[in-house]
Amino acid sequence: MKFVFGVCAAACLALATHAFAVTYGDLRGASLGVGASLNGTVPFPADNAWNHDISNAPVDPNSDNLIASIGLATGLHPDFGAGYYQHSIIGIPYVLVPDSQMYVTIHLKAYKSESDKGPYPVPPDAPIEGMRDDGRKFGGDRHVIVIDRDTNRLYEMGRAFPQPDISWNADVGAIFHVDSDIVRPTQKPGWTSADAAGLPIFPGLVRYDEVAAGAIVHALRFTVANTRKAYVKPANHWASDLTSANLPPMGMRVRLKASYQIPASFSAQTKVILTALKTYGMFVADNGSNWYISGAPDDRWNNDRLVSELRQVTGAEFEVVKMGKLHTP
C-alpha cells in the first residue's frame, strides 16, 4: 500500500517542505547492500502497531511514575553514529540481499526452542553489531540483521558467529514477515527473539536514509536499565525478575510531549528524530542504558551534534502511551 506524506517543515521544524511516497509492507523497492536505503518502503502494513500515529493516543494513568523510573533528568542518547567508538562500529548494522543470496545453515544454541530454524540467506561477510576496525575479537550482543527484499522476509540473530564452512552459530534466530500483520507466525506467547522484548529489531532503528528524506514514519526502539517482569503487545517477552508496577514492561511505548518545542537551532537530523518521537514514539525493547535510542551506523551521521542536541531532551519531556493488557508469567 502506498501513501504520499508531506512534512510541514517550514512551519514546525524549519526544514524544507518535503513530499515523498511511502510504501508499506513491501520492501521490493529497496536498494541492496550493507546499510542500503529502503527508498521509502516501510516494514509491515500501514495498520501495524509499528506504524501507528500515536500523537493523540491517551496517556497511561501511571505515566509519571514509569517515566521517573527511567530518569526525569536523563537526556536521550543516540546509540548509533558515524565511524567507530573505541574501535567498535556505532549502532546495529544491517544488509539487504536479493532472493538469489545463498541460504546457509544456522546452528541455534541458547534459545533454540524459541527460534526459527534455518537456513537463512546470510552472506559470509554480513556485518555484525560490535564489529571492530582493528580485527580483534569482540563480544556483546553481536546482532546480525539480513533483509531479503524480494521475499519480504527479515532474518535476525543474536550472539551470531560466522563459521569456516559459511554456516553461522547463534544463540537465537527469528524470521519476520514484513508484508503481514502476522509478524512472526511461529512465535508463541513468551518467546524471545534476537531482541529481549521478543520484537524485531530492524523496524525500530533510526536510519540515515529516512532522516535524509525528511521524515521517519514508524516507531523507534530504546533501552532502559530496569524493566518489569512483564510485557505488553507488540512485545512478546520479558527479561527481568523485578515486579514493581512503576517499572516499564517490555513493549511500553513512550512519546515526546506535544508541548515540547523542538529548538530551531537543532540540526535537521535531530529534528526529524524528535518529530518521529512525537508522532510514533518508541518502544522499550531491551535492557541497557536509560534513554538510549537504537539506530544503524552510517558515515554521514553528525555524531557531535546528535549527542549534544539529543542529551538536551530529557525524560521529563516524555509520557507513556496508555498500555493495553499486561502479560506476566
C-alpha positions in Angstrom: 0.0 0.0 0.0 1.4 3.4 -1.0 0.8 6.8 0.6 2.2 10.3 0.0 3.3 12.2 3.0 4.1 15.9 3.3 6.2 17.1 6.1 5.3 20.6 7.2 8.9 21.6 8.0 8.8 25.3 7.3 6.1 25.8 9.9 7.2 23.5 12.7 10.8 22.3 12.1 12.5 25.0 9.9 13.2 22.3 7.3 12.4 22.4 3.6 8.9 21.0 2.9 9.3 17.5 1.5 6.7 15.2 0.0 7.6 11.6 -0.7 5.9 8.3 -1.3 5.8 5.7 1.4 5.1 2.0 0.5 4.1 -0.2 3.5 4.7 -3.9 3.8 6.6 -4.3 0.6 10.4 -3.8 0.5 11.0 -4.8 -3.1 11.7 -1.1 -3.9 14.6 -1.1 -1.5 18.3 -1.0 -2.6 20.7 -3.8 -1.9 23.8 -3.9 0.3 25.1 -3.0 3.8 23.1 -0.1 5.2 21.2 0.3 1.9 18.3 2.7 1.5 14.8 1.4 1.7 13.8 4.1 -0.8 10.6 5.0 1.1 9.5 1.4 1.8 8.5 0.6 5.4 8.3 -2.8 7.1 4.8 -4.1 7.9 1.4 -2.8 6.7 0.2 0.7 7.5 -2.1 -0.5 10.2 0.6 -2.4 12.1 1.5 -1.2 15.6 4.9 -0.1 14.5 3.4 2.4 12.0 0.6 3.8 14.2 0.4 7.6 14.7 0.0 7.7 18.5 0.3 11.5 18.8 -3.3 11.8 20.1 -3.5 8.5 22.0 -4.4 8.7 25.7 -1.7 8.9 28.4 -1.2 5.9 30.7 -2.5 6.6 34.2 0.9 5.6 35.7 2.9 7.6 33.2 4.6 9.9 35.7 6.0 7.0 37.9 7.1 5.0 34.9 8.9 7.9 33.3 10.6 8.8 36.7 11.9 5.2 36.9 13.8 5.7 33.7 15.1 9.1 34.6 13.4 12.5 34.5 16.7 14.4 34.2 18.5 12.0 32.0 18.8 13.0 28.3 18.4 11.0 25.2 21.5 9.4 23.7 21.9 8.1 20.1 23.2 4.5 20.2 24.3 4.9 16.6 26.6 7.1 14.6 29.4 7.5 12.1 32.7 5.7 12.3 33.9 3.7 15.3 33.9 4.3 19.1 36.8 2.6 20.9 37.3 0.6 17.6 33.7 -0.8 17.5 31.1 0.3 15.0 28.4 2.6 16.4 25.0 1.1 16.0 23.3 -2.0 14.7 24.2 -2.7 11.1 22.0 -4.5 8.5 22.3 -5.8 5.0 19.6 -6.1 2.2 20.0 -9.1 -0.1 18.2 -10.5 -3.1 16.4 -13.8 -3.0 19.4 -15.2 -5.0 21.5 -14.9 -1.9 22.7 -18.4 -0.8 20.9 -19.8 2.1 23.2 -21.2 4.8 22.8 -23.4 7.9 22.2 -21.7 11.2 23.3 -23.6 14.3 21.0 -22.3 17.1 22.2 -22.6 20.7 20.9 -21.0 23.9 17.3 -20.2 22.7 16.9 -22.9 20.1 13.5 -23.9 21.3 12.2 -20.3 20.8 14.0 -19.7 17.5 13.1 -20.2 13.8 15.3 -22.8 12.3 17.3 -22.1 9.2 18.6 -21.9 6.6 18.9 -18.1 6.4 20.2 -16.1 3.5 23.2 -14.7 5.4 26.2 -13.6 3.5 29.6 -14.8 4.9 30.6 -11.2 5.4 27.4 -9.9 6.8 28.0 -7.0 9.3 27.8 -7.8 13.0 26.9 -5.4 15.8 30.1 -4.5 17.7 32.4 -5.4 14.8 35.8 -3.7 15.1 38.1 -1.8 12.7 41.2 -3.5 14.1 40.3 -7.1 13.5 40.3 -8.0 17.2 37.7 -10.3 18.7 34.6 -8.7 20.2 31.7 -9.7 22.3 28.4 -8.1 23.2 25.0 -8.9 21.6 26.6 -9.5 18.1 23.3 -8.9 16.3 23.1 -9.8 12.6 20.2 -8.5 10.5 19.5 -9.6 7.0 16.5 -8.5 4.9 15.5 -10.4 1.8 13.9 -7.6 -0.1 12.4 -9.9 -2.8 10.5 -12.2 -0.4 9.8 -9.5 2.3 11.5 -11.6 5.0 13.6 -10.3 7.8 16.2 -12.5 9.5 17.6 -11.5 12.8 20.2 -13.4 15.0 21.7 -12.6 18.4 25.2 -13.7 19.5 26.0 -14.7 15.9 29.4 -16.1 14.9 30.4 -17.0 11.3 31.9 -20.4 10.8 34.6 -21.5 8.3 32.1 -23.6 6.4 29.9 -20.5 5.8 27.3 -21.6 8.4 26.6 -19.5 11.4 26.3 -20.2 15.2 23.8 -18.1 17.0 22.1 -18.1 20.4 18.8 -17.1 18.9 17.3 -16.6 15.5 13.9 -15.2 14.3 12.2 -14.8 10.9 9.7 -11.9 10.5 7.2 -11.4 7.7 7.4 -7.7 6.9 4.5 -7.9 4.4 2.0 -9.1 7.1 0.4 -8.1 10.4 1.2 -11.7 11.5 4.7 -10.5 12.0 6.2 -13.8 13.1 3.8 -16.7 12.5 5.9 -19.2 14.5 6.2 -17.1 17.7 4.3 -18.4 20.8 3.4 -16.3 23.8 6.5 -15.6 25.9 9.0 -16.4 23.2 12.0 -14.2 22.9 13.7 -13.1 19.6 17.1 -11.5 18.9 15.6 -8.7 21.0 14.9 -9.1 24.7 11.3 -7.9 24.2 10.6 -10.6 21.5 10.3 -7.8 18.9 12.0 -7.4 15.6 14.9 -5.0 15.8 15.2 -3.6 12.3 11.9 -1.7 12.2 12.8 0.4 15.2 16.2 1.5 14.1 16.9 5.2 13.2 18.3 5.0 9.7 20.1 7.7 7.8 18.2 7.3 4.5 14.9 8.2 6.3 16.4 11.2 8.1 17.9 12.4 4.9 14.5 12.1 3.1 12.9 14.3 5.8 10.8 12.0 8.0 10.7 8.8 10.0 7.2 7.3 9.7 7.4 4.5 12.3 8.1 3.9 15.9 11.7 3.6 17.2 13.2 1.3 19.9 15.1 2.3 23.0 16.6 0.7 26.1 16.1 1.2 29.9 18.2 0.0 32.8 15.4 -1.6 34.8 12.4 -3.3 33.3 9.5 -5.2 34.8 8.9 -9.0 34.6 6.1 -8.4 32.1 5.3 -7.3 28.6 2.6 -5.5 26.6 1.9 -6.0 22.9 3.5 -5.9 20.4 6.3 -7.2 22.7 6.3 -10.9 23.5 8.9 -11.5 26.2 10.3 -10.1 29.4 13.9 -10.0 30.7 13.7 -9.1 34.4 12.8 -10.6 37.8 11.6 -7.2 39.1 7.9 -6.8 39.7 7.3 -3.1 40.6 4.3 -1.6 38.8 6.4 1.6 38.5 9.0 -0.1 36.2 8.3 -0.3 32.5 7.3 -3.6 30.9 8.8 -4.6 27.6 6.9 -3.1 24.8 5.8 0.0 26.7 5.5 2.9 24.3 6.5 6.5 25.1 6.2 9.7 23.1 7.7 13.2 23.2 5.1 15.5 24.7 3.2 17.7 22.2 4.1 20.7 24.4 7.8 20.2 23.8 9.1 22.8 21.4 11.9 21.5 19.1 14.6 24.2 19.1 15.0 25.9 15.8 18.8 25.7 16.3 18.9 21.9 16.2 20.2 20.1 13.2 17.9 18.7 10.5 18.9 15.2 11.6 17.9 15.7 15.2 14.6 17.5 14.2 13.5 14.5 12.1 14.2 12.1 15.0 12.3 14.2 17.6 9.4 14.7 15.2 9.1 10.9 14.9 9.2 10.6 18.7 6.2 13.0 18.9 4.2 11.2 16.2 5.2 7.5 16.5 7.0 7.3 19.8 9.4 4.5 20.8 9.1 1.0 22.4 11.0 -0.3 25.4 12.8 -3.2 23.6 15.8 -4.2 25.7 17.7 -3.7 29.0 20.5 -1.3 28.6 21.4 2.3 29.3 18.4 4.6 30.0 17.0 6.6 27.1 19.5 5.1 24.5 17.8 5.2 21.1 18.9 2.4 18.7 20.0 3.1 15.1 22.1 2.0 12.2 25.7 3.1 11.6 26.3 5.5 8.7 29.3 7.6 8.0 27.0 10.6 7.2 25.8 11.0 10.8 27.0 14.1 12.6 28.0 12.5 15.9 28.8 15.6 17.8 25.5 17.4 17.0 23.4 14.3 17.6 24.9 13.7 21.0 24.9 17.3 22.1 21.4 18.0 20.9 19.6 14.8 22.0 21.1 15.0 25.5 19.2 18.3 26.0 15.9 16.4 25.6 15.3 14.8 29.0 12.9 12.1 30.3 10.7 14.8 31.8 9.7 15.7 28.2 8.1 12.2 27.7 4.9 10.5 28.6 3.8 6.9 28.4 1.1 6.0 25.9 -1.8 4.1 27.6 -0.9 0.4 27.7 -3.1 -2.5 26.8 -3.2 -5.9 28.6 -0.2 -6.6 30.7 1.2 -10.1 30.2 3.0 -11.7 33.2 4.5 -15.1 33.8 
